Amino acid sequence: MTPATCLPCRAMLMSGKPLFRAPLQLDSGTLMPEVFRRAGYRTFATGKWHNGQNSFLKCFNEAEAVFFGGAARDHYQVPLHYREGDRMVPYEVPGVFSTVLFADAAVSFLKKQQGSDQPFFCYVPFTSPHAPFVPPGEYATMYDPEEITLPPNFQKGARIGGGVGRGGFGRGGVSGRGRAQNYASYYGMITHLDHHIGRILEAIRQYGHSDDTLIVFASDHGLSMGSHGLNGKHNAYEHSSRSIITLSGPGIPKKKSSALVYLYDLYPTLCELAGLKLPEEVEGLSLVDCIHGRKDSPRDYLFTAYMQNERAIRDQQYKLFARLDDGSHQLFDLRNDPHELNDLSQKASSRDIVKRLQSELVKAREAYGDTPEAVQRGDGFRRRRF
């Protein structure tokens, strides 16, 4: 519900609450790291925290190389903080790429845990591969633009790699620049990030934590990169709203799942796996039964939203993408059309599906608190309309 779409996403992750009830500054309720800290865990964070310093101090005993902001304008000039007592102290490390700074801090923390019996909670949110797309060194030329295959829903003329493309239904694309080159740079950023995540995984093994550490990898949302003629993350298509969550570690079976989940489901999931009591205010659903194959999905529908105008609801196969301003909508068969190329909403055979999903959308908006007041609630952030 803000121009900075990752801000509410992180608020949901940490509070365990859905979009319209998650406190953007995390200034109410019990936050996920707090539960672990109170249970005796050593809590540490490095990387991006976009939800205020006060909430951060409540969550983490230790901190190094923390970025209190949104998008890093320059991955080599990131304003940083470390924790000293009850305050965060600013500093800079010019000329070092943000991914390297955050990975170094995480590896250093893990090394300090060698031989310790105290459990730890380590949070490492990277800024990369957020724009600007400037992969360092060899990663800048690792991918040949001439060999890049653009996604099927890419629309020629879309501007990617900078600026903001908003909306849906093909709106928002503007005449553009360097399509394949931007993808090549984007992939270079991701591969560089992969390398440094690999360093963290190796540190877990090297310093003796492999047998008792649960590893969670999750993204918040993806850049459109020209898909449907859009840029940025400001729409409810799958390329921007679908996230991947991966868990590995002791007791986690090797399998894939198509369960319909939210990032804020991680809060109750990690508490259950760690045997910690879950605060009653948390609204996320534990994924433990899905992880162990006792349940296919914790819910039947996913409801997603962006700002005042875009709403979407989907089940395992179909997705209804609606605009509130003019009442228009699209229907996609995600099982057979994952790139959302074919709108089925006007077909007579889809009439009952559209009607069912419209009904579920009304229910979801009510259940999740999607009211005009919730949308307009500023929490100190300037709202923008399409």
FENQUI-V354381 format. One record per residue. N is the residue number from 0. SS is DSSP state (A for helix, B for strand, O for the rest). Layout:
[[N | SS] [N | SS]]
This chain:
[[0 | O] [1 | O] [2 | O] [3 | O] [4 | A] [5 | A] [6 | A] [7 | A] [8 | A] [9 | A] [10 | A] [11 | A] [12 | A] [13 | A] [14 | A] [15 | O] [16 | O] [17 | O] [18 | O] [19 | O] [20 | O] [21 | O] [22 | O] [23 | O] [24 | O] [25 | O] [26 | O] [27 | O] [28 | O] [29 | O] [30 | O] [31 | A] [32 | A] [33 | A] [34 | A] [35 | A] [36 | A] [37 | A] [38 | O] [39 | O] [40 | O] [41 | B] [42 | B] [43 | B] [44 | B] [45 | B] [46 | B] [47 | B] [48 | O] [49 | O] [50 | O] [51 | O] [52 | A] [53 | A] [54 | A] [55 | A] [56 | A] [57 | A] [58 | A] [59 | O] [60 | O] [61 | B] [62 | B] [63 | B] [64 | B] [65 | B] [66 | B] [67 | O] [68 | O] [69 | O] [70 | O] [71 | O] [72 | O] [73 | O] [74 | O] [75 | O] [76 | O] [77 | O] [78 | O] [79 | B] [80 | B] [81 | B] [82 | B] [83 | B] [84 | O] [85 | O] [86 | B] [87 | B] [88 | B] [89 | B] [90 | B] [91 | O] [92 | O] [93 | O] [94 | O] [95 | O] [96 | O] [97 | A] [98 | A] [99 | A] [100 | A] [101 | A] [102 | A] [103 | A] [104 | A] [105 | A] [106 | A] [107 | A] [108 | A] [109 | A] [110 | A] [111 | A] [112 | O] [113 | O] [114 | O] [115 | O] [116 | O] [117 | O] [118 | O] [119 | B] [120 | B] [121 | B] [122 | B] [123 | B] [124 | B] [125 | O] [126 | O] [127 | O] [128 | O] [129 | O] [130 | O] [131 | O] [132 | O] [133 | O] [134 | O] [135 | O] [136 | A] [137 | A] [138 | A] [139 | A] [140 | O] [141 | O] [142 | O] [143 | O] [144 | A] [145 | A] [146 | A] [147 | O] [148 | O] [149 | O] [150 | O] [151 | O] [152 | O] [153 | B] [154 | O] [155 | O] [156 | O] [157 | O] [158 | O] [159 | O] [160 | O] [161 | O] [162 | O] [163 | O] [164 | O] [165 | B] [166 | O] [167 | O] [168 | O] [169 | O] [170 | O] [171 | O] [172 | O] [173 | O] [174 | O] [175 | O] [176 | O] [177 | O] [178 | A] [179 | A] [180 | A] [181 | A] [182 | A] [183 | A] [184 | A] [185 | A] [186 | A] [187 | A] [188 | A] [189 | A] [190 | A] [191 | A] [192 | A] [193 | A] [194 | A] [195 | A] [196 | A] [197 | A] [198 | A] [199 | A] [200 | A] [201 | A] [202 | A] [203 | A] [204 | A] [205 | A] [206 | O] [207 | O] [208 | O] [209 | A] [210 | A] [211 | A] [212 | O] [213 | O] [214 | B] [215 | B] [216 | B] [217 | B] [218 | O] [219 | O] [220 | O] [221 | O] [222 | O] [223 | O] [224 | O] [225 | O] [226 | B] [227 | O] [228 | O] [229 | O] [230 | O] [231 | O] [232 | O] [233 | B] [234 | O] [235 | O] [236 | O] [237 | A] [238 | A] [239 | A] [240 | A] [241 | O] [242 | O] [243 | O] [244 | B] [245 | B] [246 | B] [247 | B] [248 | O] [249 | O] [250 | O] [251 | O] [252 | O] [253 | O] [254 | O] [255 | O] [256 | O] [257 | O] [258 | O] [259 | O] [260 | O] [261 | O] [262 | O] [263 | O] [264 | A] [265 | A] [266 | A] [267 | A] [268 | A] [269 | A] [270 | A] [271 | A] [272 | A] [273 | A] [274 | O] [275 | O] [276 | O] [277 | O] [278 | O] [279 | O] [280 | O] [281 | O] [282 | O] [283 | O] [284 | O] [285 | O] [286 | O] [287 | A] [288 | A] [289 | A] [290 | A] [291 | O] [292 | O] [293 | O] [294 | O] [295 | O] [296 | O] [297 | O] [298 | O] [299 | O] [300 | O] [301 | B] [302 | B] [303 | B] [304 | B] [305 | B] [306 | O] [307 | O] [308 | O] [309 | B] [310 | B] [311 | B] [312 | B] [313 | B] [314 | O] [315 | O] [316 | O] [317 | B] [318 | B] [319 | B] [320 | B] [321 | B] [322 | B] [323 | O] [324 | O] [325 | O] [326 | O] [327 | O] [328 | B] [329 | B] [330 | B] [331 | B] [332 | B] [333 | O] [334 | O] [335 | O] [336 | O] [337 | O] [338 | O] [339 | O] [340 | O] [341 | O] [342 | O] [343 | O] [344 | O] [345 | O] [346 | O] [347 | A] [348 | A] [349 | A] [350 | A] [351 | A] [352 | A] [353 | A] [354 | A] [355 | A] [356 | A] [357 | A] [358 | A] [359 | A] [360 | A] [361 | A] [362 | A] [363 | A] [364 | A] [365 | A] [366 | A] [367 | O] [368 | O] [369 | O] [370 | O] [371 | A] [372 | A] [373 | A] [374 | A] [375 | A] [376 | O] [377 | O] [378 | O] [379 | O] [380 | O] [381 | O] [382 | O] [383 | O] [384 | O] [385 | O]]
